[in-house]
């Protein structure tokens, strides 16, 4: 991680720690309200698309933040299937490309994540990635870990 990014995170954490209890409690209450609203929308059948990690926001690490988002959706009370759909069928439907991606069926591109556990049992199984198929190439867990190590070793990555 770039040193500037780490400094920004550290500055934000210190700033938050100095907030009055009343302000921190208000932020906590706001977060709780967002979780309740998310559950209300899900119960009403509102389609949801995950991807808060896609915007490049400060303090958000793409990929890792997506798994944090899954945790937040579970905290809001969404079931594992609904959480899984936020990154599969719902984005395809939202983009009008149901025939292009979002499902594992004959004739569709084989871009997928193979998991060690069943994500329908527990959403945290989405973190247990055995490998990734992308554009017809298979990337094992060991290969993915090697890529992460290589990235972590780049100048400015810490």
N, CA, C and O of each residue as an XYZ file, in Angstrom:
632
protein
N       0.845     -1.168      0.000
C       0.000      0.000      0.000
C       0.892      1.233      0.000
O       1.922      1.273      0.674
N       0.489      2.217     -0.751
C       1.273      3.443     -0.869
C       1.360      4.164      0.474
O       0.375      4.232      1.209
N       2.539      4.704      0.793
C       2.704      5.413      2.065
C       1.701      6.552      2.246
O       1.222      6.791      3.354
N       1.384      7.251      1.157
C       0.412      8.352      1.264
C      -0.952      7.841      1.714
O      -1.639      8.480      2.510
N      -1.328      6.680      1.192
C      -2.618      6.090      1.561
C      -2.625      5.701      3.037
O      -3.599      5.945      3.749
N      -1.538      5.099      3.484
C      -1.444      4.726      4.898
C      -1.503      5.957      5.800
O      -2.137      5.931      6.855
N      -0.843      7.027      5.382
C      -0.894      8.265      6.172
C      -2.319      8.810      6.226
O      -2.763      9.295      7.267
N      -3.027      8.730      5.114
C      -4.416      9.193      5.077
C      -5.271      8.371      6.030
O      -6.081      8.929      6.771
N      -5.102      7.048      6.022
C      -5.860      6.180      6.924
C      -5.542      6.501      8.370
O      -6.437      6.600      9.209
N      -4.255      6.664      8.654
C      -3.835      6.958     10.026
C      -4.424      8.289     10.492
O      -4.911      8.401     11.617
N      -4.376      9.273      9.634
C      -4.930     10.595      9.963
C      -6.432     10.491     10.236
O      -6.938     11.084     11.189
N      -7.136      9.738      9.397
C      -8.584      9.568      9.581
C      -8.895      8.848     10.890
O      -9.818      9.230     11.609
N      -8.124      7.807     11.196
C      -8.350      7.054     12.437
C      -8.122      7.937     13.657
O      -8.892      7.894     14.616
N      -7.064      8.734     13.615
C      -6.781      9.637     14.739
C      -7.867     10.700     14.874
O      -8.263     11.058     15.983
N      -8.342     11.198     13.740
C      -9.407     12.205     13.751
C     -10.685     11.611     14.349
O     -11.354     12.249     15.161
N     -11.013     10.384     13.939
C     -12.212      9.728     14.460
C     -12.093      9.500     15.963
O     -13.055      9.700     16.704
N     -10.907      9.081     16.413
C     -10.697      8.810     17.841
C     -10.892     10.057     18.694
O     -11.243      9.960     19.870
N     -10.666     11.218     18.109
C     -10.796     12.476     18.855
C     -12.223     13.030     18.850
O     -12.515     14.008     19.539
N     -13.107     12.405     18.076
C     -14.487     12.895     18.031
C     -15.153     12.728     19.391
O     -14.865     11.773     20.113
N     -16.033     13.643     19.738
C     -16.778     13.488     20.993
C     -17.653     12.230     20.940
O     -18.077     11.803     19.866
N     -17.913     11.650     22.104
C     -18.754     10.453     22.170
C     -20.091     10.671     21.482
O     -20.591      9.773     20.805
N     -20.672     11.841     21.644
C     -21.967     12.145     21.036
C     -21.897     12.003     19.515
O     -22.809     11.453     18.897
N     -20.824     12.497     18.921
C     -20.657     12.409     17.466
C     -20.443     10.969     17.030
O     -21.042     10.522     16.051
N     -19.588     10.231     17.752
C     -19.358      8.824     17.400
C     -20.643      8.019     17.541
O     -20.923      7.152     16.713
N     -21.422      8.295     18.574
C     -22.709      7.605     18.754
C     -23.664      7.936     17.620
O     -24.395      7.066     17.147
N     -23.663      9.188     17.180
C     -24.531      9.588     16.067
C     -24.131      8.848     14.792
O     -24.995      8.401     14.037
N     -22.831      8.717     14.552
C     -22.362      7.979     13.378
C     -22.747      6.508     13.473
O     -23.148      5.902     12.479
N     -22.627      5.937     14.662
C     -23.031      4.543     14.870
C     -24.535      4.382     14.604
O     -24.950      3.422     13.954
N     -25.332      5.299     15.096
C     -26.781      5.242     14.873
C     -27.112      5.376     13.394
O     -28.028      4.724     12.893
N     -26.359      6.227     12.696
C     -26.569      6.390     11.252
C     -26.263      5.075     10.531
O     -27.003      4.663      9.638
N     -25.171      4.422     10.925
C     -24.809      3.136     10.329
C     -25.903      2.101     10.597
O     -26.284      1.354      9.696
N     -26.402      2.056     11.818
C     -27.472      1.115     12.163
C     -28.711      1.370     11.317
O     -29.377      0.430     10.883
N     -29.017      2.633     11.084
C     -30.173      2.982     10.244
C     -29.948      2.525      8.804
O     -30.881      2.064      8.148
N     -28.716      2.652      8.310
C     -28.414      2.190      6.954
C     -28.600      0.678      6.843
O     -29.115      0.187      5.838
N     -28.184     -0.058      7.871
C     -28.371     -1.506      7.859
C     -29.854     -1.862      7.851
O     -30.276     -2.751      7.112
N     -30.643     -1.173      8.669
C     -32.092     -1.436      8.696
C     -32.723     -1.112      7.342
O     -33.591     -1.844      6.865
N     -32.284     -0.020      6.728
C     -32.823      0.368      5.426
C     -32.456     -0.676      4.366
O     -33.274     -1.014      3.511
N     -31.239     -1.176      4.428
C     -30.813     -2.215      3.493
C     -31.702     -3.442      3.632
O     -32.135     -4.010      2.630
N     -31.976     -3.852      4.856
C     -32.846     -5.006      5.100
C     -34.261     -4.736      4.596
O     -34.884     -5.610      3.993
N     -34.767     -3.534      4.840
C     -36.109     -3.171      4.373
C     -36.186     -3.264      2.852
O     -37.147     -3.805      2.304
N     -35.170     -2.735      2.175
C     -35.146     -2.803      0.713
C     -35.090     -4.256      0.239
O     -35.799     -4.632     -0.694
N     -34.255     -5.067      0.875
C     -34.144     -6.475      0.490
C     -35.473     -7.193      0.689
O     -35.905     -7.958     -0.173
N     -36.117     -6.947      1.821
C     -37.411     -7.581      2.099
C     -38.473     -7.163      1.089
O     -39.402     -7.920      0.810
N     -38.334     -5.955      0.540
C     -39.286     -5.447     -0.451
C     -38.947     -5.918     -1.864
O     -39.666     -5.610     -2.815
N     -37.845     -6.669     -2.001
C     -37.467     -7.192     -3.310
C     -36.677     -6.231     -4.176
O     -36.554     -6.443     -5.382
N     -36.140     -5.182     -3.581
C     -35.336     -4.228     -4.347
C     -34.030     -4.914     -4.756
O     -33.303     -5.410     -3.896
N     -33.723     -4.947     -6.062
C     -32.470     -5.574     -6.486
C     -31.268     -4.794     -5.961
O     -31.290     -3.564     -5.915
N     -30.231     -5.508     -5.570
C     -29.023     -4.871     -5.040
C     -27.803     -5.376     -5.790
O     -27.696     -6.557     -6.123
N     -26.885     -4.453     -6.047
C     -25.641     -4.768     -6.731
C     -24.487     -4.375     -5.821
O     -24.384     -3.220     -5.409
N     -23.626     -5.326     -5.509
C     -22.458     -5.039     -4.667
C     -21.381     -4.369     -5.505
O     -21.393     -4.434     -6.734
N     -20.454     -3.724     -4.814
C     -19.323     -3.160     -5.533
C     -18.842     -1.836     -5.004
O     -18.405     -0.984     -5.778
N     -18.911     -1.641     -3.699
C     -18.411     -0.383     -3.147
C     -16.917     -0.250     -3.371
O     -16.362      0.841     -3.234
N     -16.255     -1.359     -3.719
C     -14.812     -1.314     -3.938
C     -14.448     -0.853     -5.342
O     -13.265     -0.702     -5.645
N     -15.416     -0.628     -6.192
C     -15.141     -0.303     -7.585
C     -14.859      1.172     -7.837
O     -14.401      1.531     -8.921
N     -15.119      2.018     -6.876
C     -15.045      3.461     -7.130
C     -13.704      4.086     -6.791
O     -13.491      5.261     -7.090
N     -12.805      3.351     -6.186
C     -11.510      3.911     -5.839
C     -11.553      4.883     -4.678
O     -10.705      5.770     -4.579
N     -12.527      4.729     -3.803
C     -12.658      5.620     -2.649
C     -11.497      5.419     -1.683
O     -10.910      4.340     -1.607
N     -11.184      6.466     -0.959
C     -10.109      6.392      0.030
C     -10.432      5.331      1.075
O     -11.568      5.231      1.537
N      -9.446      4.554      1.439
C      -9.626      3.542      2.465
C     -10.299      2.274      1.985
O     -10.624      1.401      2.789
N     -10.512      2.163      0.688
C     -11.196      1.000      0.129
C     -10.205      0.238     -0.748
O      -9.673      0.783     -1.715
N      -9.964     -1.013     -0.407
C      -9.049     -1.851     -1.182
C      -9.894     -2.770     -2.060
O     -10.580     -3.654     -1.548
N      -9.851     -2.569     -3.389
C     -10.661     -3.395     -4.283
C     -10.459     -4.883     -4.012
O      -9.346     -5.339     -3.751
N     -11.543     -5.614     -4.080
C     -11.515     -7.052     -3.811
C     -11.734     -7.336     -2.344
O     -12.715     -7.981     -1.975
N     -10.838     -6.864     -1.508
C     -10.974     -7.078     -0.071
C     -12.207     -6.347      0.456
O     -12.929     -6.870      1.304
N     -12.440     -5.150     -0.042
C     -13.598     -4.372      0.407
C     -14.906     -5.038     -0.002
O     -15.917     -4.894      0.685
N     -14.893     -5.763     -1.109
C     -16.100     -6.464     -1.534
C     -16.501     -7.495     -0.484
O     -17.685     -7.656     -0.186
N     -15.520     -8.189      0.073
C     -15.821     -9.170      1.115
C     -16.321     -8.487      2.385
O     -17.179     -9.025      3.085
N     -15.791     -7.315      2.679
C     -16.316     -6.536      3.809
C     -17.771     -6.156      3.541
O     -18.606     -6.178      4.445
N     -18.060     -5.809      2.292
C     -19.436     -5.465      1.930
C     -20.367     -6.662      2.136
O     -21.489     -6.498      2.615
N     -19.912     -7.853      1.781
C     -20.719     -9.054      2.035
C     -21.025     -9.183      3.523
O     -22.149     -9.505      3.909
N     -20.015     -8.928      4.357
C     -20.219     -8.989      5.810
C     -21.268     -7.974      6.257
O     -22.105     -8.275      7.109
N     -21.222     -6.784      5.687
C     -22.197     -5.748      6.054
C     -23.608     -6.142      5.611
O     -24.577     -5.902      6.331
N     -23.719     -6.743      4.433
C     -25.032     -7.195      3.971
C     -25.575     -8.283      4.896
O     -26.771     -8.315      5.185
N     -24.704     -9.168      5.355
C     -25.129    -10.195      6.316
C     -25.529     -9.550      7.636
O     -26.511     -9.953      8.258
N     -24.769     -8.550      8.060
C     -25.096     -7.827      9.292
C     -26.475     -7.175      9.179
O     -27.198     -7.055     10.168
N     -26.827     -6.757      7.968
C     -28.142     -6.157      7.733
C     -29.249     -7.205      7.740
O     -30.430     -6.863      7.806
N     -28.868     -8.484      7.672
C     -29.858     -9.545      7.736
C     -30.153    -10.227      6.415
O     -31.100    -11.010      6.324
N     -29.355     -9.945      5.380
C     -29.580    -10.607      4.103
C     -29.068    -12.038      4.166
O     -28.047    -12.315      4.796
N     -29.778    -12.940      3.513
C     -29.388    -14.345      3.504
C     -28.249    -14.561      2.498
O     -28.036    -13.725      1.621
N     -27.519    -15.673      2.619
C     -26.368    -15.915      1.745
C     -26.695    -15.895      0.251
O     -25.893    -15.393     -0.536
N     -27.844    -16.423     -0.160
C     -28.184    -16.419     -1.581
C     -28.360    -14.994     -2.095
O     -27.880    -14.666     -3.179
N     -29.033    -14.158     -1.341
C     -29.224    -12.767     -1.750
C     -27.879    -12.057     -1.852
O     -27.650    -11.282     -2.781
N     -26.992    -12.321     -0.896
C     -25.657    -11.718     -0.926
C     -24.904    -12.173     -2.173
O     -24.289    -11.353     -2.855
N     -24.945    -13.463     -2.477
C     -24.272    -13.990     -3.661
C     -24.822    -13.349     -4.933
O     -24.063    -13.011     -5.841
N     -26.112    -13.187     -4.994
C     -26.732    -12.597     -6.186
C     -26.301    -11.146     -6.427
O     -26.390    -10.658     -7.554
N     -25.830    -10.445     -5.372
C     -25.411     -9.049     -5.564
C     -24.174     -8.936     -6.447
O     -23.847     -7.846     -6.916
N     -23.481    -10.054     -6.680
C     -22.291    -10.028     -7.540
C     -22.402    -10.979     -8.726
O     -21.429    -11.178     -9.454
N     -23.566    -11.561     -8.923
C     -23.728    -12.512    -10.032
C     -24.904    -12.097    -10.911
O     -24.737    -11.328    -11.858
N     -26.078    -12.602    -10.599
C     -27.234    -12.368    -11.465
C     -27.736    -10.929    -11.444
O     -28.174    -10.425    -12.477
N     -27.685    -10.258    -10.306
C     -28.222     -8.892    -10.232
C     -27.428     -7.887    -11.068
O     -28.046     -7.075    -11.758
N     -26.094     -7.898    -11.044
C     -25.376     -6.970    -11.927
C     -25.668     -7.242    -13.406
O     -25.822     -6.307    -14.191
N     -25.743     -8.517    -13.783
C     -26.047     -8.850    -15.174
C     -27.425     -8.318    -15.560
O     -27.604     -7.767    -16.646
N     -28.385     -8.486    -14.670
C     -29.740     -7.995    -14.942
C     -29.756     -6.471    -15.014
O     -30.374     -5.900    -15.912
N     -29.082     -5.813    -14.077
C     -29.032     -4.350    -14.043
C     -28.448     -3.791    -15.341
O     -28.923     -2.782    -15.861
N     -27.418     -4.455    -15.857
C     -26.763     -3.997    -17.079
C     -27.447     -4.498    -18.345
O     -27.026     -4.165    -19.453
N     -28.508     -5.304    -18.185
C     -29.216     -5.838    -19.339
C     -28.396     -6.865    -20.104
O     -28.547     -7.005    -21.317
N     -27.526     -7.586    -19.397
C     -26.644     -8.551    -20.043
C     -26.754     -9.932    -19.406
O     -25.750    -10.615    -19.205
N     -27.992    -10.337    -19.088
C     -28.188    -11.643    -18.453
C     -27.616    -12.786    -19.277
O     -27.203    -13.800    -18.715
N     -27.583    -12.644    -20.587
C     -27.047    -13.695    -21.445
C     -25.538    -13.667    -21.578
O     -24.951    -14.538    -22.220
N     -24.904    -12.669    -20.973
C     -23.456    -12.502    -21.109
C     -22.667    -12.930    -19.875
O     -21.555    -13.443    -20.000
N     -23.228    -12.725    -18.694
C     -22.526    -13.102    -17.465
C     -23.522    -13.197    -16.321
O     -24.694    -12.852    -16.469
N     -23.040    -13.670    -15.182
C     -23.879    -13.727    -13.989
C     -24.376    -15.109    -13.623
O     -24.926    -15.314    -12.541
N     -24.181    -16.069    -14.537
C     -24.627    -17.436    -14.268
C     -23.602    -18.418    -14.816
O     -22.793    -18.077    -15.679
N     -23.648    -19.626    -14.308
C     -22.793    -20.690    -14.828
C     -23.694    -21.628    -15.618
O     -24.381    -22.482    -15.056
N     -23.675    -21.449    -16.941
C     -24.479    -22.287    -17.834
C     -23.700    -22.508    -19.131
O     -22.810    -21.730    -19.476
N     -24.045    -23.563    -19.829
C     -23.413    -23.878    -21.101
C     -23.572    -22.707    -22.064
O     -24.659    -22.149    -22.212
N     -22.483    -22.350    -22.708
C     -22.505    -21.299    -23.715
C     -22.143    -19.913    -23.202
O     -21.922    -18.997    -23.994
N     -22.081    -19.753    -21.892
C     -21.705    -18.446    -21.342
C     -20.213    -18.444    -21.036
O     -19.622    -19.501    -20.814
N     -19.598    -17.255    -21.024
C     -18.171    -17.196    -20.679
C     -17.911    -17.833    -19.316
O     -18.698    -17.686    -18.381
N     -16.800    -18.535    -19.229
C     -16.465    -19.222    -17.979
C     -15.589    -18.338    -17.098
O     -14.484    -18.731    -16.724
N     -16.076    -17.161    -16.770
C     -15.406    -16.298    -15.801
C     -16.082    -16.567    -14.469
O     -17.242    -16.207    -14.266
N     -15.347    -17.206    -13.557
C     -15.971    -17.573    -12.291
C     -14.940    -17.738    -11.192
O     -13.737    -17.825    -11.438
N     -15.447    -17.776     -9.984
C     -14.626    -17.995     -8.796
C     -15.033    -19.343     -8.215
O     -16.212    -19.576     -7.946
N     -14.062    -20.229     -8.021
C     -14.318    -21.527     -7.403
C     -14.012    -21.401     -5.918
O     -12.934    -20.949     -5.530
N     -14.966    -21.801     -5.100
C     -14.835    -21.663     -3.647
C     -14.580    -23.008     -2.983
O     -14.950    -24.058     -3.510
N     -13.944    -22.958     -1.822
C     -13.697    -24.174     -1.043
C     -14.932    -24.622     -0.272
O     -15.064    -25.800      0.061
N     -15.825    -23.699      0.008
C     -17.016    -23.981      0.814
C     -18.265    -23.529      0.062
O     -18.167    -22.859     -0.966
N     -19.428    -23.893      0.570
C     -20.710    -23.555     -0.043
C     -21.174    -22.172      0.422
O     -21.486    -22.002      1.601
N     -21.227    -21.183     -0.474
C     -21.636    -19.835     -0.071
C     -23.122    -19.731      0.259
O     -23.562    -18.722      0.810
N     -23.892    -20.751     -0.068
C     -25.314    -20.731      0.280
C     -25.529    -21.131      1.734
O     -26.590    -20.880      2.307
N     -24.521    -21.752      2.321
C     -24.580    -22.103      3.743
C     -24.167    -20.920      4.609
O     -24.762    -20.663      5.655
N     -23.133    -20.200      4.155
C     -22.593    -19.078      4.926
C     -21.864    -18.153      3.956
O     -20.995    -18.591      3.201
N     -22.223    -16.875      3.983
C     -21.621    -15.927      3.039
C     -20.106    -15.822      3.195
O     -19.422    -15.431      2.250
N     -19.567    -16.163      4.369
C     -18.120    -16.052      4.564
C     -17.353    -17.052      3.697
O     -16.139    -16.926      3.536
N     -18.052    -18.040      3.139
C     -17.415    -18.969      2.204
C     -16.908    -18.228      0.968
O     -16.025    -18.725      0.269
N     -17.456    -17.049      0.694
C     -17.012    -16.263     -0.457
C     -15.566    -15.798     -0.303
O     -14.932    -15.407     -1.284
N     -15.048    -15.836      0.906
C     -13.637    -15.483      1.149
C     -12.699    -16.663      0.882
O     -11.492    -16.473      0.729
N     -13.244    -17.864      0.826
C     -12.428    -19.082      0.696
C     -12.279    -19.458     -0.771
O     -12.893    -20.415     -1.241
N     -11.471    -18.710     -1.477
C     -11.323    -18.856     -2.925
C     -10.273    -19.920     -3.247
O      -9.112    -19.808     -2.854
N     -10.709    -20.954     -3.973
C      -9.794    -22.017     -4.394
C      -9.078    -21.629     -5.681
O      -7.936    -22.026     -5.911
N      -9.757    -20.853     -6.514
C      -9.169    -20.426     -7.777
C     -10.140    -19.570     -8.562
O     -11.309    -19.425     -8.204
N      -9.622    -19.005     -9.647
C     -10.420    -18.119    -10.494
C     -10.218    -18.518    -11.952
O      -9.091    -18.747    -12.392
N     -11.318    -18.599    -12.695
C     -11.268    -18.799    -14.139
C     -11.607    -17.457    -14.772
O     -12.684    -16.909    -14.537
N     -10.685    -16.927    -15.579
C     -10.905    -15.625    -16.218
C     -10.405    -15.696    -17.652
O      -9.249    -16.037    -17.902
N     -11.282    -15.372    -18.586
C     -10.938    -15.397    -20.012
C     -10.310    -16.725    -20.426
O      -9.385    -16.756    -21.238
N     -10.815    -17.812    -19.866
C     -10.330    -19.133    -20.225
C      -9.050    -19.559    -19.535
O      -8.550    -20.655    -19.786
N      -8.511    -18.713    -18.669
C      -7.290    -19.059    -17.932
C      -7.627    -19.366    -16.480
O      -8.419    -18.668    -15.846
N      -7.008    -20.427    -15.968
C      -7.230    -20.832    -14.578
C      -6.117    -20.269    -13.705
O      -4.936    -20.388    -14.034
N      -6.506    -19.650    -12.581
C      -5.568    -19.102    -11.603
C      -5.836    -19.814    -10.281
O      -6.880    -19.609     -9.661
N      -4.892    -20.651     -9.852
C      -5.055    -21.387     -8.596
C      -4.878    -20.446     -7.410
O      -4.417    -19.315     -7.565
N      -5.248    -20.925     -6.225
C      -5.061    -20.131     -5.007
C      -3.588    -19.753     -4.846
O      -3.262    -18.624     -4.476
N      -2.703    -20.715     -5.130
C      -1.267    -20.445     -5.001
C      -0.830    -19.351     -5.975
O      -0.029    -18.488     -5.618
N      -1.351    -19.383     -7.195
C      -1.000    -18.346     -8.175
C      -1.555    -16.984     -7.761
O      -0.884    -15.964     -7.919
N      -2.766    -16.968     -7.236
C      -3.352    -15.709     -6.765
C      -2.543    -15.140     -5.605
O      -2.290    -13.936     -5.547
N      -2.139    -16.015     -4.681
C      -1.329    -15.564     -3.545
C       0.019    -15.017     -4.017
O       0.519    -14.034     -3.470
N       0.603    -15.653     -5.029
C       1.885    -15.178     -5.566
C       1.727    -13.786     -6.181
O       2.613    -12.943     -6.043
N       0.611    -13.548     -6.851
C       0.343    -12.219     -7.420
C       0.233    -11.191     -6.307
O       0.798    -10.102     -6.404
N      -0.496    -11.535     -5.248
C      -0.633    -10.604     -4.119
C       0.719    -10.310     -3.480
O       1.001     -9.169     -3.115
N       1.552    -11.334     -3.344
C       2.890    -11.139     -2.773
C       3.728    -10.221     -3.660
O       4.437     -9.343     -3.168
N       3.639    -10.432     -4.962
C       4.398     -9.604     -5.900
C       3.949     -8.146     -5.818
O       4.776     -7.234     -5.822
N       2.643     -7.934     -5.743
C       2.112     -6.575     -5.629
C       2.547     -5.949     -4.311
O       2.931     -4.780     -4.269
N       2.487     -6.726     -3.240
C       2.870     -6.211     -1.921
C       4.340     -5.820     -1.888
O       4.726     -4.951     -1.106
N       5.164     -6.442     -2.719
C       6.585     -6.150     -2.742
C       6.968     -4.950     -3.585
O       8.133     -4.551     -3.599
N       6.010     -4.369     -4.286
C       6.316     -3.203     -5.123
C       6.646     -1.987     -4.267
O       6.124     -1.834     -3.163
N       7.512     -1.127     -4.783
C       7.787      0.116     -4.054
C       6.497      0.899     -3.827
O       5.678      1.053     -4.733
N       6.335      1.382     -2.616
C       5.144      2.160     -2.281
C       3.946      1.319     -1.912
O       2.872      1.859     -1.646
N       4.107     -0.005     -1.888
C       2.973     -0.880     -1.591
C       2.744     -1.056     -0.101
O       1.715     -1.601      0.298
N       3.664     -0.614      0.723
C       3.511     -0.833      2.169
C       3.165      0.435      2.848
O       2.995      0.455      4.067
